[in-house]
Amino acid sequence: MKKGKVVLVGTGFVGMSMAYSMLNRGGINELILIDIDKDKTKGEEMDLAHGLPYAPQKMTIKAGDYEDCKDAQVVVITAGVAQKPGQTRLELAEVNTKIMKQITESIMASGFNGIIVVASNPVDLMAYVVSEVSGLPKNRVIGSGTVLDTARLRYLMADYLKISSKNIHAYIMGEHGDSSFVPWNHAYVGCKKVVDVMKDNKHPMEDLEKIHKGVVDAAYEIIEKKRATYYGIGMALNRLVRAILDNENSILTVSTYLKDGQYGQDDIYIGVPAVINSNGVRELLEIELSEEEQAKLNNSCKVIKEMREQSIDKIIKG
């Protein structure tokens, strides 16, 4: 395995935003781009490589194929189709499951034995698909989960409270989607609970839910204005990959595998705070949820499992 070698599958807006972020920040030794559109992939390789003289470190960038996954430390999958008007979530999931299955089989055929990061939607389901098809240990298949949602939350809280976002310690949990939630009792500004900060500053408590609504609505608003969101998730994926490459033991809200009654669930990928290092998910942090929060998590998991039973598991088994 080559340390610092990353393979990106999918050179669309999300994948290339991550690649550009990596080029600017450094910390990657080799970046391989894979996409069904070979010409576009070669063009992306050239465009990125021309920025190397101004990058913080030397880096190899090239358009490649699945054989290049063999000795990679991390493979990031951003490929997949976007939801079309009138298409149901289940229909989207079925199409992307077929794509994920094919991609994962191609990755594993190379002899790959690293960590796979999945960013394709619906991400909690797609992480499960990749995990099942790859046969890798569950801790080595990670969905991007609510990493971006959490960044949006911290940005909006920081803006509201006029505090640096670096000092906002709050997390979005659950499904990457409308049924996500914030465990407010575990949200802190520095070392002080955000609920106490709100009281002390006479801020209305309902403003917290308005902030969460702002997070949920953010993607819709961005898509309405510019058709897609990609910079934020590109940065979030770069952050997640760096936590793996640098063996950081950082806490990020990834989509990870719950089993044996963790959060009252079993055999499901969902977004929870987890410790990320060079082995993938070292452990997940189980925090106490209110009845309402637990109900939201249960509902997210129920929807995902129903979709699996309806058709996703059949497609995986093929």
N, C-alpha and C positions, 0 to 999 in steps of 0.2 A: 504493500500500500504506500502510495506517495503522499507524504504529509503536505497539506496545503493544496492538494489537487481537487478541484471542484468541477463537476460536470453539470451543465444546465440543459435540461430537456424542455424545449419550447422557447423560441426566440421572439415571442410577441412582446407587447408593451410591458407586461409584468416582468417577464424574464430579463428583458434588456434593461429595465430600470434597475433591477438587482445587479446586473453585470456592470452597469455604469457606476453604480454606487460602490461596488467592489474595486473598480479601477481607481476611483477617487480616494478611497480610504486605505487601500493596500491590505496586507495580511493574507493575500492569496498568492500562491506560487504559480499555479497553472489553472487556466479556465478554459474548458472545452465546451463548445456550443453545438447542440444537436437539434435539428428540426427537420420535418418532412420536406420543407422548402429549402433545398440545398443552396440555390442562388442567394436567397435572402440571408441565410446563415453565413455564407462567405462574405457577403457585403457587410454584415454586422461585425464579423471578425476584423475586416479591414478598417472599418470606421473606428472601432474601439482601439485597435492596435496603433492607429495614428495619434492617439492621445498619450501613448506610453512615455514619450520624452518628458511630459509634464506630470506624470504620475509619481506618487511618493516612493514607489519601489519597482524593481524589475519584476515582470510578470509575463508568462507565456500565454498567449491567447490564440486559440485556433478553432476553426470549424472542423468537427470530427464526426465520428459515428459511435454506435453502441459498444464497439470493441474497446473504445477509450475508457469505458467505465471500469474495466477490469481492476486497475490499481488506484482508482479514485478514493479519496477519503469520504467525500460527500457527493451525492447526486441530488439535485433539486429539480423537481418536476413542476413546471408551470403550464404545460401543454393542456389542451382541452378546448371545448367550445363554450362560448358564452350563451346565456339563456336568451332564446329568441322570443319576440312578442307572442303571447298566447301559449307558449310552451310551459307545461307544468314542471314543478321542481323534480318530480319523479322521472319525467321524460328526459330532462337534462341529465339527471343522475345516471340513467340507463345508457345514454350516449357516451358520457364521460367514463363510465365503468368499463365499457368496451375499449376505449382509448387507453385507460390506465392499465388494463390487463395486458394489452399488447406491448405497451412501453415497458412495463415491469418485467415481462417475460424476456424482452430484448436486453434489458439491463442485467438480469440474472444470468442469461446465457453467456455473458462475457466472463463470468467468474467473479463478479463484484461481491465484496464482503464488507462494505462500509456502512454508512448511514444514509437513508433516503429521507429527504424533506419534501413533503407534498404541499403544494399551494393551490392545486386545481379545485374547483368547486363542484358540488358542495363538499367542503374540505374534510369534514369529520367522516363522511362516508367514503371519500376517495382515499383517505389515510388507511381506513379499514380494508379497502379493496387491495391497495398496494401491499399491506401487511399480509393479507391472506395469500395473495398470488406469489409474493416473493419468498415466503417461508422464513424471512429473517426474524430474529428475536424481536419481540414487540417494542422493546426500548430503543431499537435502531430504525424504526419507522415512525416519523414524527410529522404531524400535520401543522401547518402554520397557525391553525386554531384561532384564538382571539388576540394574537400578538399585535395586529394592527388595530383592532377595536380598543385594546388597552392603551395604545399610544394615542389614539383619538381622545379617549377618556381623559388621559393625563394632560393633554394639550388644552382641552376645554376647561378642565378644573383649574389649571394653572392660569388661564386667561381670566376666569371668573374670580379667583381668589387673589390674583396679582402676586403669585408665588412662582418661583422657578419650577418648571415641569420636572426637573431632576429631583426635587424634594416632594413630589407627589407620589405616594406609594398606594396605588389603588389598582384593582384588577377587574377586567370583564371576564366572566366565566360562562360556561355552557356552549351552546351551538354558535358557530360563526354565522350569525343571522339575526332575525327579528326576535327570537326567543332568548337572546343573551340577557344576562343580569349582572348587577354590581353588588357584591356583598359589602354594603356600606359600613357595617360594623367593623370590617377589617381594612377600611380605607384610612390612610394616615397622611397628614401634612407634616413632614419631618417626623417627630416622634409623638405627635398629638392626633387623636382621632378626629377625622374630618367632621363628624357629627358635633363634636365639642367646639371645633373652630367655627362652624356655622352658628351655633348657639351664642358663643361669645361675641361674634360680630353682628348678631341680630339678622343674619341672612335667613330667609324663609326656607324651611326644610324641603319644600316641594321643588325648590330650584335644583336639588340634586337629581330628582327624576327628570327634570327638564334637560339637564346635562346628559343624562343617559339617553334620553330620546334624541338629543342632538347627535350622539354617537351612532345610534341605529339609523337615523335619517341621512347621515353624512354621505354614505355611498350613493343613495338614490339622488341626492342633490348634485353630487359631483357628476354622476352619469348623465343627469338631465342637462347639465351645463357643458360638459366636455366629452360625453359619450363613454368614458371609461375611467377607472381609478387605477393608477399604477405606480406613482412615485412613492406613496406611503407604504404600500405593500413591498415595493422593491427595497426600501430602507429596512423594513421589518424583517425581510428574508435575509438580508445582509447581516443584520444583528444576530439572528438565530444561527446562521452558519458560522459567524465569528465565535459565538459561545461554544460551538462544537470544536472548531479548529484550535482554539486557544485553551481548551479544557478549563473553561471559566468557572464552572459550578454556579452559573447565574440562574436566577428564577425568572422564567418566562411562561406566559399562559399559552402553552401549545396544546394541540389536540393530541392526547396521548391515551394509552390503553388502560381502562379501568377493569379491575377483576376482583373477585372474592369480596364483593360488597363495599368496595371503596366508594364513598359518596352514595351508598345504597344501590350501586350499579354493578353489573357484571358483563364482561365480553362486549365492550363498546369503546369507541374512540370519541372523546369529547374534550372541550377546552377547559383545562384546570391549571393552576400554578404548578410548575414542575422545575426541578433542578436539572439544568442542561450542562453536559460536559462532553469529553471526547468519546464517551460510550453511548451518547444519545441522552435518553432520559435516565438520570441516576436514580431519582425517586420523585414521586409526586407529593405535594404538600396537601394534606387533608385538613381543611379548616371547617369550623362549625358553621353551618348555614341555618338561617331562620326557616320556619315552616314554609313561608312563601317562596324563598329562594330555592329550597329543596324541591318544592313542587314544580318550579320553572325548569330546574335541571332534569327532573323526572320526565317532564313533558317533552323536552328536547330529545331525550334518549328514546322515549316511546316513538316519536315521529321517525327518528333515524332507524330504529329496529323494524318498524312497520315497512319502511321502504326496502330494507334488506330482505324481509320475508316475501314481499310482493314480487320482487324480480332480481334484485342485486345479487343475492346468493346464487341464484340459478345461472346468472351470467358468469360469475366467478368460476363456478364448477364447469361451465361451458358444455 
